[in-house]
Structure formats: structure tokens, C-alpha cells
Amino acid sequence: MTSREVFMQMKIEHYVKKGEDCCTMARYPVARRMLDAALALDPAHPATLALKERIDGEFGQVLRHGAASATGRAGQKDDLIVVVDQDERLLTHFADVLGRRGFRFAGAATYEEAVELLSMVIPDVIVSEINFDTGARGFDLFLWLRTNSALTNVPFLFHATRIDRDVMIAGRRFGVDDFLVKPVDGELLAAAATTVLNRRRAVPIAV
């Protein structure tokens, strides 16, 4: 291989690895961008094609679920939980545990990623941390959701290492369903999501 071919191979491997990591965290829109970058370099590369198959399969299920949620689904199996958190290890953990608990899962690491994802799907529950490196974007996300007619009634939970009284009072007044104090593991998150969903589904939504 020439030096240029070696360099191209390394770039493809870089994008594929990043895409695979994002899939493991269920950050599918970001994974798809990594795939597009790899496809632009070599659309027939075996690793690129394998990543495409994985994204098409996993993200395709999430998109189909989100579309079904928009029209109203019967039953409570395979509920879709979207978690917004900067901690990539935590997203990986949630993807693993919630998947084994029978949930579908999609993750986002930033406010911008969350808005992009939630413009594509309507989940059954949204969980977001409050404070990001760029500020209290969790509240920004919550307010954005409540002005989006398709997402207004989706249950919303905050999780944070510290939740003071004023934040909790304000959140309750604006309609936050629950607050979880970190560290939150997948089992606790699954239980909290199930409780919120059961509570919401027991009360008919006013039309």
C-alpha cells in the first residue's frame, strides 16, 4: 500500500471506530455522521458496510418505534427511553442495562444532540441531566420540549449529582415528573421510568 492508501485506511478505521462507539452509547445520529464520513472515503469498505448494517438495524428500530409512539401505541412493551448525559460511560451503561430490561434506548451527550434526536423520534420517557459544561442546558431542553406540540406530553425526569430545593420546586411547577440523584444505575432508572409511565398511563391525557 502507498502512504496515501495507508492514511486513507487509518481515516476509515477512525470513523468506523467512532461510529461503533456511538452505537454502543446509542448516539445514533452522531454514529450516522461518522458512517457518512467513512462512506465518502470508501463506500465498499467491509468495516464501513458492517457499521452501516448495524446503524440501519439499531437506529431503524428506534425510528420505527418513535413513529409508532406519535400515532399512539397499544401496550407497554419496548418503551423507548432517551437519556441526555455528558458521561459517555453512563450512556453505555444505560444502553446495556435498559436493553436487557426490555426497553429501547437512545442517548445524547449534548443539548444539540438531544434536539436533533428528538426531532426524529417521540420517546416514551426523556431523562436529562441539568447542568452541562455549557450551563444549565437541561432546563433549556425541558422548555424546548414543552413548546414542541409533538413532545409536550412525554414524561420528563431530571438527574443530577445535586438537586437543590429551589430547582426541585421550579421543576415541579413547570411539570417535571421526577428528580433522580446521581449516581443513577440502569436498574434504578428502569424502575423510575416504569413508575412514571404507569402513573401517566393511568390518567387520560386531556385533548
PyMOL commands that set and color helices and strands:
alter all, ss='L'
color gray80, all
select helices_A, chain A and resi 3-24+28-41+46-71+88-100+111-118+137-146+165-174+186-201
alter helices_A, ss='H'
color red, helices_A
select strands_A, chain A and resi 80-84+104-108+125-129+156-160+178-181
alter strands_A, ss='S'
color yellow, strands_A
deselect
rebuild
show_as cartoon
